[in-house]
């Protein structure tokens, strides 16, 4: 029964929008299934299974061979559906009814420990036969799950946080504890599930809990009235805000989203464990350019965080650093109630002690943030404008006398971000999206004027609301000049405000420039294409910055 | 006079047109003479001098747009002549009164499928196989990913969906003419025996169906100020146009669903914003279209309303059928 139940669970989670309802559904699933299958369910839902047994292309080819469907027909269907596993599932419908469903009672555990692993031991011909056999003997409602696991595309709108919440509610234990238990190499087994739902908490688990984060508010003009000496100034890095905890010798890395990310950054965990003292640090994790001593873009950090494991090669390719802003606890003493300026003194004191006394070199992965000392507020503004040069987003301004409260407390910490760069550009190409956005034109290319010609300068996917996407999709279909496969060239008519973070020379692009993180910030229906910016403007922007 | 090579029916200004009889089929703008295949609004426009349809279609249309239009009616299978062309309506199985239209001229047969389905539907006449030389077929769902389950299965799913959440009011969105009545007919055969309410636009059509002798379950008309407790555990049928906007604020603790063939695609289902999608359609699925093409014995086929390129390419590769394209 259990694969069927898991398919049902998937269907429910997929269609429910409410977080509370999702938690209810998960709870009742866990209550009504065996530990081993629950364990596998968690493993799948938290995305720990990411092995691709066969590719989507392979699956489509195989279907085409077995059921004599022309390849082009399957490809056309794919354009509409946006997911190979789902296309094949839809095409399989009613194809296999005549056969007996001997696998109608197969469990999730059996599928994942026997049927699917066996596939990789077979030669191609045997493998094809076995997949066909599984298609014909598995009940239809399980095809989607099966195809998705095969192609390594099993995903559903459930975060690890949601699983954590459901388990936490199920057994009435704090989320941080469950989070800690789910961390590390959670392997599907009866034991691992029983450990997860164990109501007895051990000391180590308690020790890993982070403090609630203190968050900065948006800048307010009224700060200008205060003397600049009342504040501490830091660069605002664009990395992952994190608490680095070492208690009783164990290191844990907690993100602001209550996620434990030790696995993604093992080298940091290892090096920090060399330090003799226990502590809780608040800081930022970044991929660091050690030559220039500035941060790399956030996109490189994503290459680290999106991985389930970090082999040595990845650690070298994307070297990380933890920059501490604040010291919250030292050797068991909670110091959040003392003033920031005094905490800073402690932080500096301990940092220099650790640098000198720790046997292994820690300075290649850990430092404390440099402070900035503007003379007056206009000097502070100048610093803010310079923040692009060192790849920061602006300034963080903190009251020297602030205590470490929790949440977005008003009137003590502010973020003072540099404005994004913007250009008005003309929409010239659109491409169909995939996944959720299948069947809609959601990938756009934008152009700027050069003399009388529109030159493509950026592509952007994000920034429009769902309603705007639908509206634009309709317009795109009516105003297509030419189709090249999935791409349509469009009548130049629509102007959009494109914001981006960085602009640099690029020989690879016809426009001669490349921009970072382009996104749509406004649909300028009020503008005609002649009002759009020309490439000259982009060059000027670039000069201004460098 | 028509030359041998010119087609009897062609595409003109986005509509099907028979020049010889000066007849338009489901025109989207006012013309002199319009044949109406069925009473959905996207097949009807005001201001034509003359309308011709089946009796049921005429009654439904008048109920929807008022009595002040002239409609000439014929029975299914009854032949009438315009400019020497023999014309007749045949059941298309789409909704009550819906029809295919056959033209015969100089021993050449043309068949316009209209919107059609082959699936069982007790609220209208079953699709009739009509032999023809030329077939003009709709292909709204002309991809092999579209395969419909039998409607009793969907009705059971709907019944389960409602009864599994007895504390909620279940809002099912569906087209007010045809789909709603088909669902009511099917749901009456399921285990669900709670109250069913219909929105005014659906309620009106229900009555019309009943007057025409169709067996569908009684429903209550939904009033704006219904007590919320009273609606718990019941089913409310609403037209899709009400799914967005403030209308839903009239209810508390609801779950929503949309009944449509498009709901078979996950991305569309998720994007639609409904809690659930039930895959049920009054159009033919892929196999249905292929079946009709085959059984009509047409040697020449045109497709419109949908992915016509796909079906055309498939049929010309697989079958010895000549797929033609309307000059645009």
HADDOCK unambig.tbl for C-alpha pairs under 7 A between the chains (distance, minus, plus):
assign (segid A and resid 15 and name CA) (segid B and resid 270 and name CA) 6.96 0.50 0.50
assign (segid A and resid 15 and name CA) (segid B and resid 275 and name CA) 5.59 0.50 0.50
assign (segid A and resid 15 and name CA) (segid B and resid 276 and name CA) 6.02 0.50 0.50
assign (segid A and resid 16 and name CA) (segid B and resid 275 and name CA) 5.96 0.50 0.50
assign (segid A and resid 77 and name CA) (segid B and resid 143 and name CA) 6.70 0.50 0.50
assign (segid A and resid 77 and name CA) (segid B and resid 145 and name CA) 6.71 0.50 0.50
assign (segid A and resid 81 and name CA) (segid B and resid 265 and name CA) 6.21 0.50 0.50
assign (segid A and resid 81 and name CA) (segid B and resid 267 and name CA) 6.85 0.50 0.50
assign (segid A and resid 87 and name CA) (segid B and resid 145 and name CA) 6.82 0.50 0.50
assign (segid A and resid 90 and name CA) (segid B and resid 145 and name CA) 5.08 0.50 0.50
assign (segid A and resid 91 and name CA) (segid B and resid 144 and name CA) 6.35 0.50 0.50
assign (segid A and resid 91 and name CA) (segid B and resid 145 and name CA) 5.13 0.50 0.50
assign (segid A and resid 435 and name CA) (segid B and resid 267 and name CA) 6.50 0.50 0.50
assign (segid A and resid 436 and name CA) (segid B and resid 267 and name CA) 4.58 0.50 0.50
assign (segid A and resid 437 and name CA) (segid B and resid 267 and name CA) 6.43 0.50 0.50
assign (segid A and resid 438 and name CA) (segid B and resid 267 and name CA) 6.16 0.50 0.50
